[in-house]
Amino acid sequence: MNATMSLEKTKHYPVMLNQVLSIISPQHGGTFIDCTFGGGGYSQAILKFPETKVFAIDRDKLTQKHANILVKRFPKRFNFFQEKFSNLSKVVQQHVNPRAVIFDLGLSSIQLSDKERGFSFESKNFLNMEMGINEYSAYDVINTLDKEHLATIIKVLGEEKDGRLIANKIDKYRRKKPIKTSQDLASIINDAKKNYNKYKKNPATKTFQAIRIFVNKELTELILGLIEAAKLLSNGGVLIVVSFHSLEDRIVKNFFNLYSNLRKNPSRYLPIKVSKSSLFKQISKKPLVADVKEVNENIRSRSAKLRYAIRNNNSFFYPDEFKKKFVNYLELEGGRI
C-alpha cells in the first residue's frame, strides 16, 4: 500500500492521459512501450488493465525509484530500462509486437521542479540541464562552445531571434569568469534583452530551451526514436507522440505526413506507390489538444499536441527522405543516423 501511495502522490501529471488511453485501448490487453517513463503515469494507467504488459524506458536515472514501485507491483508485466530513444530496439526485442509505442516529449514536471538539475531559471545549483546519459552539461556548452556556434544553437533550437545578441553577452561575461548556475545564465540573458518589454514568458525561456535541447540532443533522439518505433510496430500498432514546442511537433508532423496514407502527392498526374511510400495510416493531419479541464488542472498541457498514426502491414524501409529534411538539426546537435 505504501508503494502504491508513494507513486500516486508524486507531482506528475501524464499529459492527455484520457486521449492516449482512448486511442490505445488497453482494456483489450497487449504489450505497450512507454518511451518516456518519467513519473510512471502512462505505465501505471495501462497496467491497471490485467492483460497488459509494459516495457518502459527513460534516460533519467532518477526515474528508477518510480520504476521500482511498478516492478514490485507487477513483476511479470513491467520492465524498465534506463536508455535513450535511439537505443529502443536494443532493449525491446523485435518479436515483442507492441500494441502501441508512446512518446511524451520534453521536460517533465519532476525534472523542472528539481532545482539541482539546473533546468529552472531560479536554480542556484550547477548549470547542468542533463536528462541522463549525456556527453556534456550546459556548463560545458555555455562556457566553452565557440561564440558563433552558440549563437546558431540559440537561434535555431530556441527559435530566438536575438541569438547572436545573447551569445555575445554570454561571451562577454564568461571571459571574466565561468558562468556556473542557471540563475546566473538567466540574469545574463535578461540583461541582453533588457530593452524589450511586456514579455509573457521569462526572456530566458527560448535560450534555456535551446541549450537544454542541445545538451540532450533531443531532436536527434526524437528523429531516431520515431524510426526505431516504426521498426518495432507491426500491422495495427499505434505510434503516439505528445509534443510541447514547434520544433518537436514539426518533426513528428513531417514524419507522419511523409510516411502515411495522407502524404501529399507531388504531382496529380503521378499516383503514389503505396507499397513503397507508406508505413502508417493517419486518421487526421490535425493534432489533438488538451481540453479546458485538463489545462486548468495542469498548465503544462496547454501547449501539448498529440499526433498518432497506425502502422500498416508494409515492410519497414529506411526513411531517407525524413533524414534529409531534418539534416540541419542532426548536424547542429552532432547526431548521426
N, C-alpha and C positions, 0 to 999 in steps of 0.2 A: 504493500500500500504506500509506503514512504517513497519508493522509487517512482511509482506512478505519479504521485503528487508533485514530486520534485521536477518532473518533466513538464507537467501540465501548468505549473506555476511560473515557468520561465517566461520572461517578457519577449516572447517570439510569436509573431502572427504570420502564419503561412498565407501569403497574398493570394486572393481569388481562389481559395480552397474549394468552395462550393462549385465553382465553374469547372475546376480541374476534376473533381470527383464525378461531376455530371458527364464529362467527356470520356473519362477512362473506365467508368462503370466497375469499380472493384467488387461490387456485390456479386458479380459473376465469377469471381476468383481470377487467378492468373499471377504471373510474375511481373513486377514493376521495378523500374530503375529510377531512383531518386538521385539525380546528379548534383544536387546542391542540398545536402542533408541539413546543414545549419543547426537549428534547434530541434529538428525532427518532426516538424508539424505535418508535412505531407506524408512521411513514412508512417507516423503514428495513426493518422486518419485512415490510411489504406489498410494497415494491419488490424484494424477493428473488424474487418471482414474476414471470417475464419479461413476461407480458401485462398488467401493471398500470400504472396511471398515478396519480399523487398530486398533488392540489392541497392545499397546507398553508398555514395562516395562524397567526400569533401576534403579539400586540400588543407583545411584549417585543423590543426591538431587539437585545438580546444573544443572541437565538436565531439571528440571521443567520449567525453563524460556523458553527453546526451545519448550517444550511440550505445554506450554500455548499459543504459537503462533498458533500451529496447532489446538488446542481446539477451539480457536476463529474462525479460518477459516473453520473448519469442525466439528462443534459441534455435528452433528448427526453421523459422520463417524469415529471420532477419540477418543480413550480412552487411558489415560495414568495412569500407576501405578508405584509408587516407590517401587520396590520389587526385590528380587533375583530370579535367575533361579529356585531354589529349591521350590519356592512357586508359580510357574507358574499356576498350576491348581487351586490355591486358588483365583486368581484374574480373570482367564479366565475360564468360566464355561464349563463343558463337552459338552453342547449342541451347542457350538459356531460353531463347524465343520469347522476349518480353511482350507483354500486352501494351505497355506504354513506357516511354522514356521522358522524364520530366526535368526541365531546367528552370530554376528560379534565379535569375542572374543578379549581379551587382552586390552591393554591400548589405549584409544582414543587420538587423537592429541590434543583435548581440555584439557584433564587431564594432558598430558605430558607438555603442554606449560604453565600450571598454576604453577608457581614456589612455591606458597604457599602450594601446595599439597605434596611436598616432593618427587615427582617421578623423578625429574631431578637431575643429578649429581651436577649441579651448584647451587641448591637451598640452600639458607642460612636460610630458614624458618624451622619450627619444622619438625622433622623426622616423617612424617605422613604415606603416601602411602595408605591411606584408600580410597576405592572406594565408600563406603557407607554401612550402616547397618553392622558395624563391632563390634567385641568384644574387639579388642585391636589395637594399632598402631604399626608402625615399630619401634618407640622409645621403646615401651614396649618389643618387641621381641629382639632388639639389646642389650638392657641394662639389661634385667632380665632373659632371657632364658638360661638354662644350656648350657655350652660350647659344650658338646658332641652333644646335640640336635641341636644346632645352626649349627654345622659342617655338620650334616646329612642333614639339610634343604638346606644349600648352595650347597652341593654335589648333592643331588637328584633333588631338584626343580630348581636349576640353572644349573645343569649338569656341575658343576665347579669342575675340578679335584683337585684344591687346596683348597677345602672346609675346611679341618682341619687347614691348614696353616692360612687361613683368619680368621677363628673362634678364633684361638689362638691369633692373632694380635688384634682382636676386644676385646677379654677378657683382654688383657694386658692394652689397652687404657682405657676401662671402669672401671677398678679397680682404676684408678687415678681420673677420673671424668666422668660423664654421656656423652654419645655421643648424641648431641642434634639436629644436622642438617644433611641433605643429603650430603652436601658438606664435612662435617667432616667425614662421613662414607666413602664416595668415596676416600677421601685422605688416610684414614687408609688402605683401600683395595689396593690402588695403591702402598702404602708403602710395603704391604705384598708381592706384585708381582713385586717389583721394579727391580728384576734381570731378568725379562722377557722383551724381546724387540720385536719391529715390530708388535704391536697389530693393527689389522684392526679396532677394536672397543675399546671403553674405557675399561680398565681392570676390572672396577667395574660392567660391564654390566650384567654378569651372576649372581653375588651376589645380585644386585638390583632386578633382575627378581625373584630370589628365595624368597627374603624377601617379595616382593610385592605379589607373589602368596600365600605365607603362611598367610600373614595378611588378605587377602581377601578370603582365602580358594577357590581359583579359580578352581582347578582341581576337588574338591568335588562338587562345584556348577555346573561345566560342566557335570560331570557324572550324577548328579541328574536332571539337565536340559534336557539332552538327553532322560532320562527315562520319564520325565513329558511330553515332546513333543510327544513321541511315544504313550503315553496315549491319548493325545488330538487329534492327527491326525486320520483320518479315510481313507477309500479306495480312493486312488488317491491324497491324501495330500502329500506335499513335505516338507522334512526336509533338510534345507541348513545350513551348518556351514562353516564359514571362520575363519581359524586359522592362527597364526603367529609364533609359535615356535613348536619344535618337540614333546614336552610333550602333548600339546593340540591336535596336529594332530594325534599322536599315539592313544589317547583315541577315537577320532572321527573315525579314520580308523578301529579300532578294533570293535567299536560298530556296524558300518555298515557291516563289514565282518562277525561278529558273527550272526547278525540277518537279513541278506539279502539272496536273491536267489544265491548270489555268494559265499556263505560260503563254505570253503574248506571241502570236505568230509574226515572225519577221517580215513575211510577205503574205498577202491574202491569196496569192496565186500558188504558194508552195505549202502543201499540208505538212504539219509536224509529224514526224515519225515517232509515235508514242513509245514504241519499244526501246528507242534509243535516248529519248529526252525526258522521260518521266520516271520518277521514283515515288511520288506521293500523289494522293488525291486531296486537294484543298477545297474545303467547303466554302470558304469566303476569303477574299483578299483583305477584308477589313478586320482589324483586331478586336477582341473583346476587351472591355474595361470594367473596372470595379464599380459596383453600384453605390449609391449615395450612403447607404447604411454602413457599408464596409469602410468607405473613405472617412466617415465620421468616427469610426472606431479605431482605424489605423491610417493615419495621414500618409504613410509611405505608399499605400495602394493607389493614391491619387494619380501617380504618373505611370502606373503599371499598364502594360499592353500584353495581352495574351494571344498568341498565334498558335495554331495547331494544324496538322495535316495527317492523313492516314496513309501508311505505307502500302504500295500496291505489290503485285507479285512479280514485277520485273526484276531481273538480276541487277545487283549493285554495280555501278560503274563509277569510276573516279570523276568527281565534279570539277574538271579543269576550268570550265568557264567561271565557276564560282570563285575559284582561287585567283584567277586573273583579275576579276572585278575588284577584289579587295587586297591586291598585292601590295598596295601602298601601306596599308595597316600592318601587314605581315613584315614588311621591310623596316618600317619605323620601329616596331616592337622587337625586331630581330628574330621573328618567328620563321619557321620553315615548315613547309608541307611536303 
